[in-house]
């Protein structure tokens, strides 16, 4: 049953199709020509949204369970994760409590799963990051808090990135830094400022895209025709593994000690980053051995004519 609002401002139930009601001696209803029944796609989307929300706890707990299994099998640490909520608004005080409630609930799931530490990531507001940090500290776990910097090198509440990281460190964050939005080329300058500003461990997890000074965030990248590439046409901007390795070495030289990659990363780029700083992950067995290449490799040359000089 749908509820209609008659012209005389009372409300009563009528048929399943919304109507415009009028009253003379007795009320009567006629179909509202401005109304159309939601399409099947719209109904499915609404149903899916409800289902996803209802499944949120189950999905998170299952993800933590799987991660915990891998952590036990590999002798590594288990991290819980929270991120920007997209509902925080400093102009709306009620959102502070709502954000805190979300963080506390999700951190609680991670604590129950045996998480060793909590990552709060991709947060563009310093105040929202502080709320996240306070919730992590209240749970008694170590914290990694990474901010997201868009075009301007500051948070959305206008705090310079290095200053924001310093404040988070002073507030008790164990690791501070940046993740997402910026690629290696536009994140490195900010990392230098952060390292110089705080004694805390510094984290860096850029997106693997060739961002520029004019377009410092991958959400702003435009192609040759001037069209926005984000989010489905970013392929031409992808960094290769050599560029990722160069970033890793440069970041470590600056003093960064917590490294990774964000949106767009693949197994090969993660592996290249690890190998660049002297690690040998299990996946290194898949790293290419160029000495075996039929054309470019020294060992490959013994099996076929060497034609490398013809490639230029």
SULWOVEN-V320598 format. One record per residue. N is the residue number from 1. RES is the residue in one letter. PHI is phi as a letter, one per 30 degrees, with the letter a starting at -180 (NA if undefined). BURIAL is b if it has 16 or more other C-alpha atoms within 10 Angstrom, else e. D_CENTER is the distance of its C-alpha to the mean C-alpha in whole Angstrom. Layout:
BEGIN
N_RES_PHI_BURIAL_D_CENTER, N_RES_PHI_BURIAL_D_CENTER
END
This chain:
BEGIN
1_X_NA_e_41, 2_X_c_e_40, 3_X_c_e_41, 4_X_c_b_42, 5_X_c_b_43, 6_X_d_b_47, 7_X_d_e_48, 8_X_d_e_50, 9_X_i_e_47, 10_X_c_e_47, 11_X_b_e_45, 12_X_b_e_46, 13_X_d_e_45, 14_X_b_e_46, 15_X_d_e_45, 16_X_d_e_42, 17_X_c_e_42, 18_X_e_b_41, 19_X_b_b_44, 20_X_c_e_46, 21_X_c_b_49, 22_X_b_b_52, 23_X_b_e_55, 24_X_c_e_58, 25_X_d_e_61, 26_X_b_e_58, 27_X_d_e_54, 28_X_b_e_53, 29_X_b_e_50, 30_X_b_e_49, 31_X_e_e_46, 32_X_d_e_44, 33_X_d_e_43, 34_X_d_e_40, 35_X_c_e_38, 36_X_b_e_37, 37_X_d_e_36, 38_X_e_e_32, 39_X_d_e_32, 40_X_e_e_31, 41_X_d_e_27, 42_X_d_e_27, 43_X_d_e_28, 44_X_d_e_26, 45_X_d_e_23, 46_X_d_e_24, 47_X_d_e_25, 48_X_d_e_22, 49_X_d_e_20, 50_X_d_e_22, 51_X_d_e_22, 52_X_d_e_18, 53_X_d_e_19, 54_X_d_e_22, 55_X_c_e_20, 56_X_e_e_17, 57_X_d_e_19, 58_X_d_e_20, 59_X_d_e_17, 60_X_d_b_16, 61_X_d_b_19, 62_X_d_e_19, 63_X_d_e_16, 64_X_d_b_17, 65_X_d_b_21, 66_X_d_e_20, 67_X_d_b_18, 68_X_d_b_21, 69_X_d_e_23, 70_X_d_e_22, 71_X_d_e_22, 72_X_d_e_25, 73_X_d_e_26, 74_X_c_e_25, 75_X_i_e_26, 76_X_c_e_22, 77_X_d_e_20, 78_X_c_b_18, 79_X_c_b_15, 80_X_c_b_14, 81_X_b_b_10, 82_X_b_b_10, 83_X_b_b_7, 84_X_e_b_8, 85_X_c_e_11, 86_X_i_e_12, 87_X_c_e_15, 88_X_d_b_16, 89_X_b_e_19, 90_X_d_e_21, 91_X_d_e_24, 92_X_c_e_24, 93_X_e_e_25, 94_X_d_e_24, 95_X_d_b_21, 96_X_d_b_21, 97_X_d_e_22, 98_X_d_e_20, 99_X_d_b_17, 100_X_d_b_19, 101_X_d_e_20, 102_X_d_e_17, 103_X_d_b_16, 104_X_d_b_19, 105_X_d_e_19, 106_X_d_b_16, 107_X_d_b_17, 108_X_e_b_20, 109_X_d_b_19, 110_X_d_b_18, 111_X_d_b_21, 112_X_d_e_23, 113_X_d_b_22, 114_X_i_b_23, 115_X_e_b_19, 116_X_d_b_20, 117_X_a_b_18, 118_X_b_b_15, 119_X_c_b_11, 120_X_c_b_10, 121_X_b_b_7, 122_X_h_b_5, 123_X_c_b_9, 124_X_d_b_11, 125_X_c_b_14, 126_X_d_b_16, 127_X_d_b_18, 128_X_d_b_15, 129_X_d_b_14, 130_X_d_b_18, 131_X_d_b_18, 132_X_d_b_15, 133_X_d_b_17, 134_X_d_b_20, 135_X_d_b_19, 136_X_d_b_18, 137_X_d_e_22, 138_X_d_e_24, 139_X_d_b_23, 140_X_i_e_24, 141_X_c_b_21, 142_X_d_b_20, 143_X_b_b_17, 144_X_c_b_14, 145_X_b_b_13, 146_X_b_b_10, 147_X_c_b_10, 148_X_c_b_9, 149_X_c_b_12, 150_X_d_b_13, 151_X_d_b_17, 152_X_d_e_18, 153_X_d_b_18, 154_X_a_b_18, 155_X_d_b_16, 156_X_d_b_16, 157_X_c_e_19, 158_X_i_e_21, 159_X_c_b_21, 160_X_e_b_21, 161_X_e_b_18, 162_X_d_b_20, 163_X_d_b_22, 164_X_d_b_19, 165_X_d_b_18, 166_X_d_b_22, 167_X_d_b_22, 168_X_d_b_19, 169_X_d_b_21, 170_X_d_e_24, 171_X_d_e_23, 172_X_k_b_23, 173_X_d_b_19, 174_X_d_b_20, 175_X_b_b_17, 176_X_b_b_16, 177_X_l_b_14, 178_X_b_b_11, 179_X_b_b_8, 180_X_i_b_6, 181_X_i_b_8, 182_X_c_b_12, 183_X_d_b_13, 184_X_e_b_16, 185_X_d_b_19, 186_X_c_b_17, 187_X_d_b_15, 188_X_e_b_18, 189_X_e_e_21, 190_X_d_b_18, 191_X_d_b_18, 192_X_e_b_22, 193_X_d_b_22, 194_X_d_b_20, 195_X_e_b_22, 196_X_d_e_25, 197_X_c_e_25, 198_X_b_b_24, 199_X_c_e_25, 200_X_d_b_22, 201_X_d_b_20, 202_X_c_b_18, 203_X_c_b_14, 204_X_b_b_13, 205_X_b_b_10, 206_X_d_b_10, 207_X_d_b_10, 208_X_d_b_13, 209_X_b_b_14, 210_X_d_b_18, 211_X_d_b_17, 212_X_b_b_20, 213_X_d_e_22, 214_X_d_e_22, 215_X_b_b_19, 216_X_d_b_17, 217_X_c_b_13, 218_X_d_b_12, 219_X_d_b_12, 220_X_c_b_16, 221_X_d_b_17, 222_X_b_b_21, 223_X_d_e_23, 224_X_d_e_27, 225_X_d_e_28, 226_X_i_e_25, 227_X_d_e_23, 228_X_d_b_19, 229_X_d_b_18, 230_X_d_e_14, 231_X_c_e_13, 232_X_c_e_16, 233_X_b_e_18, 234_X_d_b_16, 235_X_e_e_18, 236_X_d_e_21, 237_X_c_b_18, 238_X_d_b_17, 239_X_d_b_18, 240_X_d_e_21, 241_X_d_b_21, 242_X_d_e_23, 243_X_d_b_21, 244_X_d_b_18, 245_X_d_b_21, 246_X_d_e_23, 247_X_d_b_20, 248_X_e_b_19, 249_X_d_b_23, 250_X_d_e_23, 251_X_d_b_20, 252_X_d_b_22, 253_X_d_e_25, 254_X_d_b_24, 255_X_k_b_23, 256_X_d_b_20, 257_X_b_e_20, 258_X_b_b_16, 259_X_b_b_15, 260_X_a_b_12, 261_X_b_b_10, 262_X_c_b_7, 263_X_e_e_7, 264_X_j_e_10, 265_X_d_b_12, 266_X_b_e_15, 267_X_e_e_17, 268_X_d_e_19, 269_X_d_b_17, 270_X_d_b_16, 271_X_d_b_20, 272_X_d_b_21, 273_X_d_b_19, 274_X_d_b_20, 275_X_d_b_24, 276_X_d_b_24, 277_X_c_b_24, 278_X_i_e_26, 279_X_d_e_25, 280_X_b_e_26, 281_X_d_e_23, 282_X_e_e_25, 283_X_d_e_24, 284_X_d_e_26, 285_X_d_e_29, 286_X_c_e_27, 287_X_d_e_27, 288_X_d_e_29, 289_X_c_e_33, 290_X_d_e_34, 291_X_d_e_38, 292_X_c_e_38, 293_X_d_e_37, 294_X_d_b_40, 295_X_c_b_40, 296_X_c_b_39, 297_X_d_e_39, 298_X_d_e_42, 299_X_d_e_43, 300_X_d_b_42, 301_X_d_b_45, 302_X_d_e_47, 303_X_c_e_47, 304_X_a_e_47, 305_X_e_e_48, 306_X_d_e_46, 307_X_b_e_45, 308_X_e_e_42, 309_X_d_e_44, 310_X_c_e_44, 311_X_d_e_40, 312_X_d_e_41
END
